[in-house]
Amino acid sequence: LDEMIRQQRYKDLADEALDILSRLHFDNHKVQYLTAQSHYNKWDYTSALYHIGKALEVLPENSPVRSNYLRFRYEAQDKQQKYAWQQ
């Protein structure tokens, strides 16, 4: 029961973050990345992958955070495949 409450709290906080992020400019890679993280925390891997893809599109090729974004995309793809049967 405690784990379910913790998971729901994460999802509620992700909803709050998405509400705040929706008011910002989506052409910014940081906003896209944080939006992807929020969807990931809600277990919405399709939306997470969409937004991390958008973040990578506007991120400069030589950015030092590119490897972090790519790692996150890989993790989201892995989760999406692992839990595809539940969606």
Secondary structure, 3 states (H helix, E strand, C coil): CHHHHHHHHHHHHHHHHHHHHCCCCCCCHHHHHHHHHHHHHCCCHHHHHHHHHHHHHHCCCCCCCHHHHHHHHHHHHHHHHHCHHHC
